[in-house]
Amino acid sequence: MATNKEALAKGVRTMATSLLFMFLGPGIIYQAFKNSEHPLYIPVLVLGFIAAALAIYFAFKGINRIMNALFDKN
């Protein structure tokens, strides 16, 4: 059984993207709550929630790619 190295590298890159969004999302949400009187409060808060959702999406996608690279029978 051999590991698909190209798929594994793609999965690791996807996990790195997820890691970026894992730090970016909560940071943006924190800044939005810190400046709740600012007129752009709602758009910045929505942007933070989108970044947090993207972190979850890319994490699942990356784990799926890594598992397929390691255990796929092709």
DAGI-V678855 format. One record per residue. RES is the residue in three letters. PSI is psi in degrees with one decimal (999 if undefined). D_CENTER is the distance of its C-alpha to the mean C-alpha in whole Angstrom. Layout:
((RES/PSI/D_CENTER) (RES/PSI/D_CENTER))
This chain:
((MET/122.4/30) (ALA/151.3/28) (THR/133.8/24) (ASN/101.7/23) (LYS/-32.2/22) (GLU/-43.8/20) (ALA/-36.4/18) (LEU/-41.7/17) (ALA/-38.4/16) (LYS/-38.0/14) (GLY/-39.5/12) (VAL/-39.0/12) (ARG/-38.2/11) (THR/-38.9/8) (MET/-33.3/7) (ALA/-38.6/8) (THR/-41.1/5) (SER/-40.8/3) (LEU/-39.4/6) (LEU/-48.3/7) (PHE/-26.2/5) (MET/-31.3/6) (PHE/-36.4/9) (LEU/-44.5/9) (GLY/-56.9/9) (PRO/-31.1/12) (GLY/-42.6/14) (ILE/-41.5/14) (ILE/-41.1/15) (TYR/-44.6/17) (GLN/-35.5/19) (ALA/-44.9/20) (PHE/-29.6/21) (LYS/-30.3/23) (ASN/53.9/25) (SER/-15.1/25) (GLU/-10.0/29) (HIS/145.2/27) (PRO/-23.6/28) (LEU/22.4/24) (TYR/-52.0/23) (ILE/-48.2/22) (PRO/-37.6/20) (VAL/-38.5/18) (LEU/-43.3/17) (VAL/-40.7/16) (LEU/-39.2/14) (GLY/-41.3/12) (PHE/-35.0/12) (ILE/-42.9/10) (ALA/-38.7/7) (ALA/-39.6/7) (ALA/-38.0/7) (LEU/-33.4/5) (ALA/-43.9/2) (ILE/-44.0/5) (TYR/-50.1/6) (PHE/-30.2/4) (ALA/-47.8/5) (PHE/-41.6/8) (LYS/-40.9/9) (GLY/-43.0/9) (ILE/-40.1/11) (ASN/-42.9/13) (ARG/-40.6/14) (ILE/-42.0/15) (MET/-40.6/17) (ASN/-36.2/19) (ALA/-36.0/19) (LEU/-38.8/21) (PHE/5.9/23) (ASP/142.3/24) (LYS/-2.5/27) (ASN/999/27))
